[in-house]
Amino acid sequence: MTENGLISLAEVYKDYFKIGAAVTVNDLVRLHGELLKKHFNSLTAENAMKFGEIHPSEDRFDFEKADKMMEFAKSNHLKMRGHTFVWHNQTSDWIFLDTNGKEASKELVIDRLRKHVEVICNRYKDIVYTWDVVNEAIEDKTGEQYRDTKWRRILGEDYIKTVFEIVKEQDDKAELVYNDYNNEQPEKLEKTYRMLEEMLHKGAPIDSVGIQAHWSIRDSNLMDDLKRAIERYASLGLKIQVTEMDVSMFEFEDKRKDILEPTTEMLYLQEQAYHNIFSVFREYKELVTSVTFWGISDRYTWKDNFPVRGRKDWPMLFDMKGEKKSSFEKIVDFI
Ligand code: G3I
């Protein structure tokens, strides 16, 4: 094995699964650019390929940022995850409105979606090995199965199947993913399982489940939940992708703002969490095809603004200087 300072995460995991990071265009240069080239073999656009960003009006696409990511990926031998076609967030309003400003018909929305998917797939499918086809369609509230979205209201109950079919028509080689958060937790797991079982039964071309993995250092039952979820989804013949991983220093309910740098206890709990989680990923390497982090280093993370706006968080494997944290060492110490 190479000396520790030379270890590449992607290299260590090359016989297990792809190692990815979500990026903005600013991450392609300087420190983050170097970390990407050294440790990762998969990129996800954090925002640049979402409907509202890449297709802001019916006759205008904005490919600039996604193209830069594609070029970076090509030059450095990385692949990309396509994120995301159908989501209730960051979606342009025009797709749901007809020329009179009224709600568009099902036929019109399907036609527009098909054209959108055709353009995006043709432009990026050489580099994209997997698409997040439908994102976050399951309702969090107890007792309700589906999130109430314009997509579902207009396209109807089987819209998830419809959307997967549309993407399959344009790219029949990529792994097609249903992606969601908290879907390892028992209640949402069962709802998701029911949805997937039904859609697969009806013939939807779904290959994988995306477990987003926005977790925290204090998540109890995570390992048991995660194992159960992987096994349950696999029982439907599906693969697993870990699509947006971060391990926050704060529990979701903890809204304190007085911690200005990670404590020794936090760093310790984080390295334990990363160690345990990656042991599970390795145990299920036949099922897990990629593990993507939702960022690169603690310098920049969406967690700095969620759930508390402006509160610094440190959820990644690399610190504010881009140095490896003890969490990094814990996930490569199995060799
Ligand atoms: O594009 C505007 C820009 O024009 C404006 O100047 C700026 C000022 O705030 O805002 C920019 O939009 C922001 C956008 O990110 C791009 O930077 C939005 O305010 C901000 O809300 C948005 O946040 C993104 C969030 O999705 C939106 O829901 C986060 O960066 C992104 O990390 C996050 O990613 C999602 C996944 O796609 C799906 N799963 C959950 C995950 C975390 O929420």
Residues whose N, C-alpha, C, O or C-beta is under 5 A from the ligand:
A	BS01	G3I	E46 N47 N89 W302
